[in-house]
Amino acid sequence: MQAFHSFGESLFALSLVGSLFFNVSIDAARPRIILYLAVTMAPFAVLGPLIGPMIDRVRGGHLMVLVSSLSARAVVALLLSTQLRSILFYPEAFALLVGAKVYAVGRNSIVPSLVGEGGDLMSGNAQLARVGALAGVLGGAFGLVLLRVGGAPLAVRCAALSYALGALAALRAPGPQPVESVPVATETAEMHRHGVRAAASAMAVIRFATGFIVFHVGFVLKSSGQPAWVIGTVAGSIALGGFLGTFTAQHLRRRHDEQQMLDRAIIGLASVTGLTAIWFAAPTAVALGLALGLAGSVGRRAFDGIVQTDAPHARRGRAFAGLETRLELGWVAGALIAVVSRAPGWLGLLGLTFTLVLIGVTQMLRERSDRSPIGSAQAST
Amino acid sequence: MKSLKRARPRFGHTTMLLGVVVGLCAGCGDKLAEPAVLRDAAVYESALLHLIDSSGVELSDRWADPVVFVETLEPESVDLETQIAVVDGFQDEYRIRFVDEISEAVDFELPDLAVREGTLLVAFGPIVVDGDDLLLHGEYYLGATDAAAFDYRFQADPTGNLVMVGDPVDGVTELVVADA
């Protein structure tokens, strides 16, 4: 299921190169993009609180979320393949985006149940990420061929097929292992633990940076007249970074605790963002894509590790789905700021660098104070 | 009392969901069907074909499709709906890319501030209504010493289709790339 989804994602991302997104002026399209990004946020306010209880209470609820989001994406992608150069492109592309976010919330909420009590959430998610990243890279390579042979419509049709196959695979996914019922108050208390909150904040920052970079760098690449293959390579480097991140996380985990891994992911991303701000060119854009995928992947593994340790009950069901929803909203907020700000390439990236450094350093200092005897006593109360 | 408590958030969700649907519908609009959009797109398409022919450029397909960059001489003088109609109108022949910045089309590393290899830069002024006629200023640009401008006049024929009236008149180039 994850492989089909990632394969389709790469095809869809590449097809955007041949769509209106890169063929109309950004200034003219900006109000429309802002409107749809804002509209994208609304379904999360609606669906966020519903996904958790659905997974918790409805028999087969976890399958329902995955199958419905993948099926809906298949149908919308099929429609989109005929309207890549029509005004309907924008609502359909953003409907696909909403579907992707719902899928991500559903998948991340279900994995803890699938790995069970004794299972390692970090390894489970790392395995999923590796499969997804490999499929994403393959999808990217296949997409470049499809763009050459049949153009963007063919790439989107193949993405639709991939989503549909993903929905079929989701139907065959194993059900979550039965777990003891835990009061909502316990879940909520676990999710409000200092470590979980700090990890969630750090992860939200990475998701925010991801949304910002995807849109900001996309616009800068268009403005600098980069050909389709450069944009495709940048998209592929994000997937490759995600794949490498699963191994890097294992290596880092031997030397650092999870919160330190999150801090390093933020600071590492800030460094490459700063470098790209100073010298924006195709190679640095590819490096930024790689760093983004790497930071997202390492951050996710660290976040999973913290949740597994500090919130063993809350990691299933509604509380976790709510948290995942907020992370996805962070992505949308980053994208929205990139579109609204209309900042020049270097300025936008420099602004993001300062934001990341500020947050990363603040987190590290707070942690250091928490590790001190007085700090840890305060944190535990 | 318990059922009332449950009913309230459901009403909230439904309202928000309706809001989303209304927002999506409002965003879609039906501007593509507006005659003004189709009329303007037809004018730009006709002038574009003339400018591509006049330039004598051999558009390369190294970018996946032959690319023609389009710049507007006045900011936002071509609205999104018209841009979409123009891009769609050429989908089988050229990739029309409306640009925000001249750097998208011009390679400042090349001598003579030429456009990117195998491409063409076209610039349009706004469409001006002159009685029953429509006037348009258009230019093509291949490099600092290889550019030309034309003034076009369009009129509706008896069947209602817009046709170019007479030969385009040579105009004065307004697109100054060196200042970009």
Interface residues (C-beta under 8 A of the other chain):
Chain A: V17 G18 L20 F22 N23 V24 S25 I26 D27 A28 A29 R32 L35 Y36 A38 V39 A42 P43 A45 V46 P49 L50 R85 S86 I87 L88 F89 Y90 P91 A95 L147 R148 G151 K222 S223 S224 G225 P227 A228
Chain B: P9 H13 M16 L17 G19 V20 G23 L24 G27 C28 G29 K31 L32 R62 W63 A64 D65 F69 T72 P75 E76 V78 D79 L80 E81 Q83 I84 V87 D88 Q91 R95 I96 R97 F98 V99 D100 E101 S103 E104 A105 D107 R116
